[in-house]
Amino acid sequence: MIRFGMPLFLLFLPLLGVLLVLGRRRLREILLPCLAVVLLLLAIAAPQVRREERAENVYVLLDRSPSVTAATAEGEVEDALSALRTANPGQHFGTIAFASRATVVEPLSEEPRPGLALSPATVGRRTDLARAVALALAALPEGGANQIVLASDGRITDGLLEAVSAARAAGVPISALPLGRVVERDVSLARLEAPARVELGRPFQVVASVESSAAGEAILALYRDGDLLSSTPVALERGLTRFQIPDTLAAAGAHAYRAVVKRAGDPVPENDALGAFVQTEDQPSLLVVSPESASPFVDLLSAAGKAHGTSAVVPALEDLADYRQVLLTGLPLGSLAPRDIETLRTFVEDLGGGLLVAEGEEELRGFRGGGIEDLLPTTYTLPQRAEQASLAVVYLLDRSASMRGHAEGAVKIDVVKEAAAASVSLLDPDTLAGVIAFDRNFRWLRPLAPVADGREIYEALRGVEASGGTDIYYPTVEALDALAQVSARVKHILVLSDGKTVDEVRDWDRLFARMQQETDVHLSAIAIGPQPNLPLLNRLAEAGRGTVYPAADFSTLPQVSMAATQRLSRSRFVTGETPIAGPLAEGELAGLPALQGYALTYPRPTTEILLWTGKDPILARWRVGLGRVGVLNTDLAGAWSAPWLSWSRAPLLLEAILGTVEAETAVAQGLAPSVEVGEEGIRVRVEAREPDGAFADFLDLEAVLLPGGAAAPLQQTSVGLYEATFPSLPEGGYALRTIDHTRGRVALIPFSVPYPAEYRRTGVDETTLRAIARATGGRLLVDEVLPEPRAAGADLSYIPVHRQVLLASLALFLVELVRRKLPRRRGAQATRAD
C-alpha cells in the first residue's frame, strides 16, 4: 500500500492525461516525456510504501548492586551482554541499569552503543527489582514481541513480588541471565550482639559472629566509643564462627560498640564492620516471680552478683514496667489469673520486655493448657499433623475368677472396670489406648487407637465378666508387640491385677530382658487385693522402669488408678539422664551437663530452639510484639537441674539463658518507638497511648539520637502517631531516646546502621532466578538463547520512496534526450552523403 505526504501535486496528473489525448497523433514522440513528468509529480507528492515487520524488543535489566559489582571482574558484564546479543540476532536490545534506583542507559536499538559502564554509586546500594521492571514495561513499545532479561545474581532485597506481579499482568516474560560468583576468601561480620541495657560493674558479653568463605586466620577488633578494647587473632572456620568478648562498664550512660574483622586479601572490605549500642541502668533489670523467697537459683543469682528484684506474685503493670526481664519459676502456671496473664502479655508485647518461664513439675502440676500457654513458644497440645502421639498406653485387665467375689459391698470385677474407666477419663483425646482382658487366655477388648471421647472403651468394658485362672505372661508379650508397632513419645503398659498367675513354665527371664532392652516402653502395675503377688509385679515394674501401686482396699482402687494414670499420662514429663545439645551449648558452654528430667512440649512454627534433647525443646523462644518470650522446659529448683546448678560454669550458663530473652528496647508504658533505617535517612515513628490504652494526641514529643545528642521534634501525623526524620548515619550502633515532655515519660530503643545487605553474601542465587523466570514465563539463560517470543501483532511502518521515483523520472528524461539526438545525427549524415 502506498500513501503520499503531499497528495495535492497529484492533481496535475489529469492535465497530463488531457495532453496525451490531444496529442495522440504524436503519441510516440510525447509518451516518454509525459511518463517522466508523471514520475516527477509522484516524487514531489512524497510517496511512502507501507512495510509490515515483527519487532522483537528486549530490555536487559543490568544489576549494578554491590553483591554483583563486588563479585564480577572488569569486562565480565560486557562480555555477558555481548554474548546475549550474539546468541539472539535480529532483536532490538535496550539496557536499564538498576540497584536502589533504575535508569535507561541504552534505548532499544539494533546495534549496541559502546561505553555504557555505570558507576554502582549512581544507582544505590540495594536491589529494587520492582523499579527496574516498572521502567522496562514503560519503555517497551506497544505491539511486537517484548521480553525482559534480568542480568543479576538473584539476591533481590526489595520489590521481588511486585516486579513478578507487574510482569505477569503485562504479559512480558522475564528471563534470567546469571551474573556474579562466590567471592573466595571473603570474610564478613555477620552479626554483633550486645545487651541493650547492662548494670554498672556487671560483666557481660559482646558476641561477634564472623562468616568466612574459607577457613583461615583473621584479626577481630572491638571498639567502645571509638577506643580500642581488644584486638585478637582468631581462627575462622568455613561458615559462621562466634566469638565472645567480655566487657564491664564502670561509667553510666550510653556506649557505642563497633567490631571489625580483617584478613589479608579480603576482596570485600565493606562487610567487615558492625555496630551495637549498650545503655547502663541504675536499678535491677530482672524481676524473679517465685513463691519461694529462697531457692538454689536465687542463691546462684546472688552469688553471681546479678542484681534482681523478687516478688511472690505477678505485680501490677506500672510496677512491672520498671524491669526489663521477668522470670517465672516455682509458680504453678495453672494459678495465674487472667489479669496476670494480660499484664505479662502487655509487658512483653507493648513494653518490649523479656519473659522467661521455667517449667518443672511444680510449675505444671494441675496445668491442663490454655491461659499463659498462648503466650509461650511451645505448646502441650500435640500438633494435628504430628508424626507420633504423645502417649500410648495398653491396659492389662485381670478378669480371672479371683475377681468374682465382693468387696465392701461391690463386685470386684465391677470395681476393676470402674478403675479402668476412671483412668481412661484422664487421658487426652489424642492418646493411643488399648485394653486387653485376660484370665487363662486373653483378648483385645479394644485395639490401640486414639481415646477420643472414651465412649468406645467404656462400651468395651461394660461386657467384661470374671472367670477362669490367671496367666499374665502372654498378654504382657502381646502388649509389647502392639506398642512396638506404634509411634509415640511415651509408651506404657498398666497392669490391673493381683499378679497371681498360673504355676506353669514361662520364659520370664527372656521377657524381663526384652523389657529392659525396649527402653521406650514402661510398665506399671496396680497390685489389687490384700495379698497380691508382689514379687512378680515388682519384677515386671523393675524391668519396665515403672512403679507398683498397692490397692489393698478395693474401694480405693479407682482413686489409685487415677493417681497412677496422672503419673504416667503426664507425658510432658520425661525423667532420667538426658544429654543436651543446641547452639547455646557451644563455645564456653560446651560440655553442658545432662539434665535429670524435663517437660515435654511441642514448638510452634516460628519458635527458635536454642537447647534440645533429640526432637524435644529444652530452651525455646519467640518474638511477641516488641519483646521476647522464652520457655525453659526444666526446673530451676534442682530436682531436674541439679547438674546445671552445681556446674562450675553455672553463672555463665545463667547469663546465657537470661540473655536469650534480653529486652531489645526500653519502652516506657504508653510509648512504643520504632526506627526504620534507609538510604534516604533514619525514620522514627512513635505510637503514644494513654494509661487506659486510648491513643494520646497533641503531645510534646522529642527524639534524641545517641551518641551525639542530635534532637528533632516528633510531629503528629495521625491519631496517636508521631514521626521525625534524621539524616543518614554511618554504619555503627546507635540508640533513640524518645522524651514525652507532656507526660514525663522516656523510652529508649537501640538500633544499628549495618552495611548494605548486598554485601552479606555473594554468588548466584539460582533458586530465586529460576522462580522469577518460571513465574513470568521466561527461562534461566544458561546458554544465552532467549525463549521464542510470545505471539504478537506486526509493527506497521511507511518507507519514503520519493528519491527512487525521482531517479526514475530523471532516467526517462535522459532516455528521451538520447532518443531525440540520435535521429538527427543520422539525418545529417545522409544529407552530407548526397
Residue pairs with C-beta under 8 A, 6 or more apart in sequence:
1 49
1 50
2 47
2 48
2 49
2 50
3 47
3 48
3 50
3 798
4 10
4 45
4 46
4 47
4 48
5 45
5 46
5 47
5 48
5 800
6 44
6 45
6 46
7 45
8 45
9 41
9 44
9 45
10 41
10 42
10 45
12 41
13 38
13 41
16 34
16 37
16 38
16 41
19 30
19 34
20 27
20 30
20 31
20 34
23 30
32 812
32 815
32 816
32 819
33 812
33 813
33 816
35 812
36 809
36 810
36 812
36 813
36 816
37 809
38 809
39 805
39 806
39 808
39 809
39 812
40 806
40 809
42 802
42 805
42 809
43 802
43 803
43 805
43 806
43 809
44 802
45 802
46 800
46 802
47 800
47 801
47 802
47 805
48 798
48 799
48 800
48 801
49 798
49 799
49 801
50 796
50 797
50 798
50 799
51 796
51 797
51 798
51 799
52 794
52 795
52 796
52 797
53 794
53 795
53 797
54 144
54 145
54 792
54 794
54 795
55 92
55 141
55 143
55 144
55 145
55 794
55 795
56 90
56 91
56 92
56 144
56 145
56 147
56 789
57 91
57 92
57 94
57 108
57 140
57 141
57 144
57 145
57 146
57 147
58 88
58 91
58 92
58 93
58 94
58 146
58 147
58 148
58 149
58 786
59 93
59 94
59 95
59 96
59 108
59 136
59 139
59 140
59 146
59 147
59 148
59 149
60 81
60 84
60 93
60 94
60 95
60 96
60 148
60 149
60 151
60 177
61 96
61 98
61 102
61 129
61 132
61 133
61 136
61 148
61 149
61 150
61 151
61 152
62 77
62 81
62 95
62 96
62 97
62 98
62 105
62 118
62 151
63 98
63 99
63 127
63 150
63 151
63 152
63 153
63 179
64 97
64 98
64 99
64 118
64 120
64 123
65 98
65 99
65 100
65 120
65 123
65 124
65 125
65 126
65 127
65 152
65 155
65 157
65 758
66 99
66 120
66 125
66 270
66 756
66 758
66 759
67 127
67 153
67 155
67 180
67 758
67 759
67 760
67 761
67 762
68 152
68 153
68 179
68 180
69 120
70 183
70 267
70 268
70 270
70 758
70 759
70 762
71 153
71 180
71 181
71 182
71 183
71 762
71 763
72 179
72 180
72 181
76 179
77 151
77 179
78 117
80 151
80 177
80 179
80 784
81 95
81 112
81 151
82 112
83 784
84 93
84 149
84 151
84 177
84 781
84 784
84 786
85 91
85 93
85 112
86 784
87 783
87 784
87 785
87 786
88 784
88 785
88 786
91 786
92 108
92 109
92 110
93 106
93 108
93 109
93 110
93 112
94 104
94 106
94 107
94 108
94 109
94 139
95 104
95 105
95 106
95 116
96 102
96 103
96 104
96 105
96 132
96 135
96 136
96 139
97 103
97 105
97 116
97 118
97 123
98 123
98 127
98 128
98 129
98 131
98 132
98 135
99 120
99 123
99 124
99 125
99 126
99 127
99 128
99 758
100 123
100 124
100 125
100 126
100 127
100 128
100 131
100 158
100 679
101 123
101 124
101 128
101 131
102 123
102 128
102 131
102 132
102 134
102 135
103 118
103 122
103 123
103 135
104 135
104 139
105 116
105 118
106 112
106 113
106 116
107 139
108 139
108 140
108 141
124 679
125 679
125 756
125 758
126 157
126 158
126 679
126 756
126 757
126 758
127 152
127 155
127 156
127 157
127 158
127 758
128 157
128 158
128 159
129 150
129 156
129 158
129 159
129 160
129 162
129 163
130 158
130 159
130 160
130 162
130 163
130 166
131 159
132 163
133 148
133 159
133 162
133 163
133 166
133 167
133 174
134 163
134 166
136 148
136 172
137 166
137 167
137 170
137 172
140 146
140 172
141 795
143 792
143 793
143 794
143 795
144 792
144 793
144 794
144 795
145 789
145 790
145 791
145 792
146 172
146 789
146 792
147 172
147 173
147 174
147 175
147 778
147 786
147 787
147 789
148 167
148 172
148 173
148 174
148 175
148 778
149 174
149 175
149 176
149 177
149 781
149 786
150 174
150 175
150 176
150 177
150 769
150 772
151 177
151 179
152 176
152 177
152 178
152 179
152 180
152 769
153 178
153 179
153 180
153 762
153 763
153 764
153 765
154 176
154 178
154 764
154 765
154 766
154 767
154 768
154 769
154 772
155 758
155 761
155 765
155 768
156 163
156 768
157 757
157 758
160 768
160 772
163 174
163 772
164 174
164 772
164 775
164 776
167 173
167 174
167 776
168 775
168 776
171 790
172 776
173 773
173 776
173 777
173 778
173 787
173 790
174 772
174 773
174 776
174 778
175 773
175 778
175 779
175 780
175 781
175 786
175 787
176 769
176 770
176 772
176 773
176 778
176 779
176 780
176 781
177 781
177 784
178 764
178 766
178 769
178 780
178 781
178 782
179 764
180 762
180 763
180 764
181 762
181 763
181 764
182 213
182 762
182 763
183 213
183 267
183 268
183 762
183 763
184 213
184 214
184 267
185 213
185 214
185 216
185 263
185 265
185 266
185 267
186 212
186 213
186 266
186 267
186 268
186 271
186 762
187 210
187 211
187 212
187 213
187 216
187 218
187 236
187 261
187 262
187 263
187 266
187 272
188 210
188 211
188 212
188 261
188 268
188 271
188 272
188 759
188 760
189 208
189 209
189 210
189 211
189 259
189 260
189 261
189 271
189 272
189 273
189 274
190 209
190 210
190 211
190 240
190 760
191 207
191 208
191 209
191 274
192 206
192 207
192 208
192 209
192 257
192 259
192 274
192 275
192 276
192 733
192 752
193 206
193 207
193 208
193 209
193 276
194 204
194 205
194 206
194 207
194 257
194 276
194 277
194 278
194 733
195 204
195 278
195 659
195 662
196 277
196 278
196 279
196 324
196 662
196 663
196 664
196 665
196 666
196 748
196 750
197 278
197 279
197 280
197 281
197 285
197 324
197 663
197 666
197 748
198 204
198 249
198 278
198 279
198 280
198 281
199 280
199 281
199 284
199 285
199 307
200 249
200 250
200 251
200 252
200 280
200 281
200 282
201 248
201 249
201 250
202 248
202 305
202 306
202 307
203 246
203 247
203 248
204 246
204 247
204 248
204 278
204 655
205 244
205 245
205 246
205 247
205 655
205 659
206 222
206 244
206 245
206 246
206 247
206 257
206 259
206 276
207 242
207 243
207 244
207 245
208 220
208 222
208 242
208 243
208 245
208 259
208 261
208 274
209 240
209 241
209 242
209 243
210 218
210 220
210 234
210 236
210 240
210 241
210 242
210 243
210 261
211 239
211 240
211 241
212 218
212 236
212 237
212 238
212 239
212 241
212 263
213 238
214 238
215 235
215 236
215 237
215 238
216 235
216 236
216 263
217 233
217 234
217 235
217 236
217 263
218 233
218 234
218 236
218 261
218 262
218 263
219 231
219 232
219 233
219 234
219 261
219 262
219 263
220 230
220 231
220 232
220 233
220 234
220 243
220 245
220 259
220 260
220 261
221 228
221 230
221 231
221 232
221 259
221 260
221 261
221 262
222 228
222 229
222 230
222 231
222 245
222 247
222 257
222 258
222 259
222 260
223 229
223 257
223 258
223 259
223 260
224 247
224 255
224 256
224 257
225 255
225 256
225 707
226 256
226 258
229 245
229 247
230 245
234 241
234 243
234 261
235 241
236 263
242 586
242 587
244 587
244 588
245 259
249 255
249 278
249 280
251 280
252 280
252 282
253 279
253 280
254 277
254 278
254 279
254 280
254 706
254 707
254 735
255 277
255 278
255 279
255 280
256 275
256 276
256 277
256 707
256 732
256 733
256 734
257 275
257 276
257 277
257 278
257 733
258 273
258 274
258 275
258 276
258 732
258 733
259 273
259 274
259 275
259 276
260 272
260 273
261 272
261 273
262 272
266 272
268 759
268 762
270 755
270 756
270 759
271 755
271 759
271 760
273 731
273 755
274 731
274 733
274 752
274 754
274 755
275 731
275 732
275 733
275 734
275 752
275 753
275 754
276 733
276 750
276 752
277 706
277 733
277 734
277 735
277 750
277 751
277 752
278 750
279 666
279 735
279 748
279 750
281 324
283 307
283 322
284 307
284 308
284 309
284 323
285 307
285 323
285 324
285 325
285 663
286 301
286 306
286 307
286 308
286 309
286 323
286 324
286 325
286 326
286 327
286 658
287 308
287 309
287 310
287 311
287 315
287 320
287 323
287 325
287 326
287 327
288 297
288 298
288 301
288 308
288 309
288 310
288 311
288 327
288 329
289 310
289 311
289 312
289 313
289 314
289 326
289 327
289 328
289 329
289 331
290 298
290 310
290 312
290 327
290 328
290 329
290 330
290 331
291 312
291 330
291 331
292 298
292 330
292 637
293 310
293 312
295 329
295 330
295 636
295 637
296 636
296 637
296 638
296 645
297 329
297 358
297 636
297 637
297 645
298 308
298 310
300 645
300 650
300 651
300 654
301 308
301 654
303 651
304 651
304 654
304 655
306 654
306 655
309 323
313 340
314 320
314 326
314 336
314 340
314 343
314 344
315 343
316 343
317 343
317 346
317 347
317 669
318 669
320 326
320 343
320 344
320 347
320 353
321 347
321 351
321 668
321 669
323 353
324 353
324 354
324 662
324 663
324 666
325 353
325 354
325 355
325 356
325 658
325 661
325 662
325 663
326 344
326 347
326 353
326 354
326 355
326 356
327 356
327 357
327 358
327 658
328 355
328 356
328 357
328 358
328 363
329 357
329 358
329 363
329 635
329 636
329 637
330 358
330 360
330 362
330 363
330 635
330 636
330 637
331 363
332 362
332 363
332 364
332 365
332 366
332 367
333 357
333 359
333 363
333 364
333 367
333 371
333 372
333 373
334 365
334 366
334 367
334 368
334 371
336 371
336 372
338 371
341 371
341 372
341 375
344 355
344 372
344 375
345 375
345 624
347 353
347 355
347 627
348 354
348 355
348 375
348 624
348 625
348 626
348 627
348 628
348 629
349 624
349 625
349 626
349 627
350 625
350 626
350 667
350 669
350 672
351 626
351 627
351 667
351 668
351 669
352 625
352 626
352 627
352 663
352 664
352 665
352 666
352 667
352 672
352 749
353 627
353 663
354 627
354 628
354 629
354 630
354 661
354 662
354 663
355 375
355 627
355 628
355 629
355 630
355 661
356 629
356 630
356 631
356 632
356 657
356 658
356 660
356 661
357 363
357 372
357 376
357 629
357 630
357 631
357 632
358 632
358 634
358 635
358 636
359 599
359 601
359 631
359 632
359 633
359 634
359 635
360 599
360 634
360 635
360 636
360 637
360 639
360 640
360 641
361 573
361 597
361 599
361 635
361 639
361 640
362 635
362 637
363 635
364 570
364 572
364 573
364 599
367 380
369 379
369 380
369 381
373 379
373 380
375 624
375 629
376 629
376 631
377 603
377 604
377 606
377 607
377 608
377 620
377 621
377 622
377 629
377 630
377 631
378 601
378 602
378 603
378 604
378 607
378 617
378 620
378 631
378 633
379 601
379 602
379 604
380 572
380 601
380 602
381 602
382 389
382 390
382 428
382 430
382 602
383 602
386 602
387 487
388 487
388 488
388 489
389 430
389 431
389 432
389 450
389 486
389 487
389 488
389 489
390 428
390 430
390 431
390 488
390 489
390 490
390 571
390 572
390 600
391 427
391 428
391 431
391 432
391 488
391 489
391 490
391 491
391 492
391 568
391 569
391 571
392 431
392 432
392 433
392 448
392 483
392 486
392 488
392 490
392 491
392 492
393 427
393 431
393 432
393 433
393 434
393 491
393 492
393 493
393 494
393 568
393 569
394 433
394 434
394 435
394 436
394 448
394 479
394 482
394 483
394 492
394 493
394 494
395 420
395 423
395 424
395 433
395 434
395 435
395 436
395 494
395 496
396 436
396 438
396 472
396 475
396 476
396 479
396 493
396 494
396 495
396 496
396 497
397 416
397 417
397 420
397 435
397 436
397 437
397 438
397 445
397 461
397 464
397 496
397 497
398 416
398 438
398 439
398 470
398 472
398 495
398 496
398 497
398 498
398 528
399 413
399 416
399 437
399 438
399 439
399 464
399 465
399 466
399 467
399 468
400 438
400 439
400 440
400 466
400 467
400 468
400 469
400 470
400 500
401 439
401 466
401 467
401 468
401 469
402 412
402 466
402 470
402 498
402 500
402 529
403 412
403 413
403 416
403 466
404 411
404 412
404 413
404 466
404 467
405 411
405 412
406 412
407 415
407 554
407 555
408 553
408 554
408 555
410 554
410 555
412 466
412 528
412 554
413 464
413 465
413 466
415 554
415 555
415 557
415 558
416 496
416 528
416 557
417 461
417 462
417 464
418 557
418 558
419 496
419 526
419 557
419 558
419 560
419 561
420 435
420 461
420 496
420 561
421 454
421 457
421 458
421 461
422 558
422 561
422 562
422 565
423 494
423 561
423 562
423 564
423 565
424 433
424 451
424 454
424 457
424 458
425 454
426 562
426 565
426 566
426 569
427 433
427 451
427 454
427 565
427 569
428 451
428 569
429 450
429 451
429 452
429 453
430 450
430 451
431 450
431 451
431 569
432 448
432 449
432 450
432 451
432 486
432 488
433 446
433 448
433 449
433 450
433 451
433 457
434 444
434 446
434 447
434 448
434 449
434 479
434 482
435 444
435 445
435 446
435 457
435 460
435 461
436 442
436 443
436 444
436 445
436 475
436 478
436 479
437 443
437 445
437 464
438 470
438 471
438 472
438 474
438 475
439 466
439 467
439 468
439 469
439 470
439 471
440 468
440 469
440 470
440 471
440 502
441 468
441 471
442 471
442 474
442 475
442 478
445 457
445 460
445 461
445 464
446 456
446 457
446 460
447 482
448 482
448 483
448 486
449 456
451 457
469 502
470 497
470 498
470 500
470 501
470 502
471 501
471 502
471 504
472 495
472 497
472 499
472 501
472 536
473 501
473 506
473 508
473 511
476 493
476 495
476 511
476 523
476 540
477 511
479 493
480 493
480 514
480 515
480 518
480 521
483 491
483 493
483 521
484 518
484 521
489 571
489 574
489 600
489 616
490 520
490 522
490 568
490 571
490 574
490 600
491 520
491 521
491 522
492 521
492 522
492 523
492 524
492 546
492 568
493 521
493 522
493 523
493 524
493 544
493 546
494 523
494 524
494 525
494 526
494 564
494 565
494 568
495 523
495 524
495 525
495 526
495 537
495 540
496 525
496 526
496 528
496 557
496 561
497 525
497 526
497 527
497 528
497 532
497 537
498 527
498 528
498 529
498 531
498 532
498 533
499 525
499 527
499 532
499 533
499 534
499 536
499 537
500 532
500 533
501 533
501 536
508 539
511 543
512 539
512 540
512 543
513 543
515 521
515 523
515 540
515 543
515 544
516 543
519 545
521 544
522 544
522 545
522 546
522 568
523 540
523 541
523 543
523 544
523 545
523 546
524 541
524 544
524 546
524 547
524 548
524 549
524 564
524 567
524 568
525 537
525 540
525 541
525 546
525 547
525 548
525 549
526 548
526 549
526 551
526 557
526 560
526 561
526 564
527 534
527 537
527 548
527 549
527 550
527 551
527 552
528 551
528 554
528 557
529 551
529 552
529 554
530 552
532 550
534 548
537 548
538 548
540 546
541 547
541 548
546 568
547 564
547 567
549 560
549 563
549 564
550 560
551 557
551 560
551 561
571 600
572 599
572 600
572 601
573 597
573 598
573 599
573 600
574 597
574 598
574 599
574 600
574 616
575 596
575 597
575 640
576 596
576 597
577 594
577 595
577 596
578 594
578 595
578 596
578 597
578 598
578 613
579 594
579 613
580 592
580 593
580 594
580 595
580 611
580 612
580 613
580 618
581 611
581 612
581 613
582 609
582 610
582 611
582 612
582 618
582 619
583 610
584 610
584 611
584 619
584 656
584 657
584 660
585 592
585 611
588 649
588 652
589 649
589 652
589 653
589 656
592 611
592 644
592 647
592 653
593 643
593 644
593 647
594 643
595 613
595 618
595 634
595 640
595 641
595 643
595 644
596 639
596 640
596 641
596 642
596 643
597 634
597 639
597 640
598 613
598 616
598 618
598 633
598 634
598 640
599 633
599 634
600 616
600 633
601 616
601 617
601 620
601 631
601 633
603 609
603 617
603 620
604 622
606 622
606 623
607 617
607 620
607 621
607 622
608 620
608 621
608 622
609 617
609 619
609 620
610 619
610 620
610 621
610 660
611 617
611 618
611 619
612 618
612 619
616 633
617 631
617 633
618 632
618 633
618 634
619 630
619 631
619 632
619 633
619 657
619 660
620 630
620 631
620 633
621 628
621 629
621 630
621 631
621 660
621 661
622 628
622 629
626 664
626 665
626 667
626 672
627 661
627 663
627 664
627 665
628 660
628 661
628 662
628 663
628 664
629 661
630 657
630 660
630 661
632 657
634 640
634 641
634 644
635 641
636 645
638 645
644 650
644 653
647 653
664 749
664 750
665 673
665 747
665 748
665 749
665 750
666 747
666 748
666 749
667 673
667 747
667 748
667 749
668 738
668 740
668 745
668 746
668 747
669 691
669 745
670 688
670 689
670 690
670 691
670 696
670 740
670 743
670 745
671 686
671 687
671 688
671 738
671 740
671 745
671 746
671 747
672 686
672 687
672 688
672 689
672 747
673 684
673 685
673 686
673 703
673 736
673 738
673 747
673 749
674 684
674 685
674 686
674 749
675 682
675 683
675 684
675 685
675 736
675 749
675 751
676 682
676 683
676 684
676 685
677 729
677 751
677 752
677 753
677 754
678 728
679 728
680 728
681 725
681 726
681 727
681 728
682 705
682 725
682 726
682 727
682 728
682 729
682 753
683 723
683 724
683 725
684 703
684 712
684 714
684 723
684 724
684 725
684 726
684 736
684 738
685 721
685 722
685 723
686 701
686 703
686 714
686 721
686 722
686 723
686 738
686 747
687 695
687 720
687 721
687 722
688 695
688 696
688 697
688 699
688 701
688 720
688 721
688 722
688 740
689 695
689 696
689 720
690 696
695 719
695 720
696 720
696 743
697 716
697 719
697 720
698 716
698 742
699 716
699 722
699 740
699 741
699 742
699 743
700 740
700 741
700 742
701 713
701 714
701 722
701 738
701 739
701 740
701 741
701 742
702 711
702 712
702 713
702 714
702 738
702 739
702 741
703 711
703 712
703 713
703 714
703 724
703 726
703 736
703 737
703 738
703 739
704 710
704 711
704 736
704 737
704 738
704 739
705 711
705 726
705 729
705 734
705 735
705 736
706 734
706 735
706 736
706 737
707 734
710 726
712 724
712 725
712 726
713 724
714 722
714 723
714 724
714 738
715 722
715 723
715 724
716 722
717 723
729 753
730 753
731 752
731 753
731 754
731 755
732 752
732 753
733 750
733 751
733 752
734 750
734 751
734 752
734 753
735 748
735 749
735 750
735 751
736 748
736 749
736 750
736 751
737 746
737 747
737 748
738 746
738 747
738 748
738 749
739 745
739 746
740 746
740 747
766 780
769 780
770 780
772 778
773 779
773 780
777 787
777 790
778 787
779 787
